[in-house]
Amino acid sequence: MKHIEALIDEGGEITVGAADGVECAATAADHHNTLVMLVRREGESVAALLKRLDRALGRYWATGETVDEVNSADD
């Protein structure tokens, strides 16, 4: 999980737990912005959720595209 490790090494943070009415989410943020917010899928292990978070962080750094499944979960 090299992208999560790099984020933390640079002073960023990740969280895993309930968020805005979602039973379980994983989020990643730097000093200024939330970069990725993922909703845990039915049957998804926490380890798989963290791997998905790591991949999404990698995509963010490559493209600048953020991911927000938490606020789009109601859509």
C-alpha positions as CSV (number, residue, x, y, z in Angstrom):
1,M,0.0,0.0,0.0
2,K,2.6,2.4,-1.2
3,H,0.3,5.3,-1.9
4,I,-1.2,5.2,1.6
5,E,2.3,5.1,3.1
6,A,3.4,8.0,1.0
7,L,0.4,10.1,2.0
8,I,1.0,9.4,5.7
9,D,4.7,10.1,5.3
10,E,3.8,13.5,3.8
11,G,1.6,14.4,6.8
12,G,-1.7,13.2,5.3
13,E,-4.2,10.9,7.0
14,I,-6.6,8.1,6.3
15,T,-9.7,7.1,8.3
16,V,-11.9,4.0,8.3
17,G,-15.3,4.0,10.0
18,A,-18.7,5.5,9.9
19,A,-19.0,8.7,7.9
20,D,-22.0,10.9,7.1
21,G,-24.6,8.2,7.5
22,V,-22.5,5.5,5.8
23,E,-21.9,2.5,7.9
24,C,-18.2,2.1,6.8
25,A,-16.1,4.3,4.6
26,A,-12.4,4.8,4.0
27,T,-11.1,8.3,3.4
28,A,-7.7,9.9,2.5
29,A,-6.8,13.5,3.0
30,D,-3.8,15.7,2.7
31,H,-3.2,19.0,4.6
32,H,-5.8,20.8,2.4
33,N,-8.3,18.5,0.8
34,T,-10.1,15.2,1.0
35,L,-8.7,13.2,-1.9
36,V,-10.6,9.9,-1.8
37,M,-13.8,8.8,0.0
38,L,-14.8,5.2,-0.6
39,V,-17.9,3.3,0.7
40,R,-17.3,-0.2,1.9
41,R,-19.1,-2.6,-0.4
42,E,-21.3,-5.4,0.8
43,G,-19.1,-8.4,1.6
44,E,-15.9,-6.3,1.1
45,S,-13.2,-6.9,3.8
46,V,-11.5,-4.0,5.4
47,A,-8.2,-5.2,3.8
48,A,-9.8,-5.1,0.3
49,L,-11.3,-1.6,1.1
50,L,-7.8,-0.3,2.0
51,K,-6.3,-1.8,-1.2
52,R,-9.0,0.0,-3.2
53,L,-8.2,3.2,-1.3
54,D,-4.5,2.8,-2.1
55,R,-5.3,2.3,-5.9
56,A,-7.6,5.4,-5.8
57,L,-4.9,7.5,-4.2
58,G,-2.5,6.3,-7.0
59,R,-5.1,7.4,-9.6
60,Y,-5.5,10.8,-7.8
61,W,-1.8,11.4,-8.0
62,A,-1.6,10.4,-11.7
63,T,-4.7,12.3,-12.9
64,G,-5.8,14.8,-10.1
65,E,-9.2,13.1,-10.1
66,T,-10.8,12.9,-6.6
67,V,-13.2,10.1,-5.7
68,D,-16.3,10.7,-3.5
69,E,-18.5,7.6,-3.1
70,V,-19.8,8.9,0.3
71,N,-21.6,11.9,-1.0
72,S,-22.7,10.2,-4.2
73,A,-24.1,7.2,-2.4
74,D,-27.5,8.9,-2.2
75,D,-27.5,9.6,-6.0
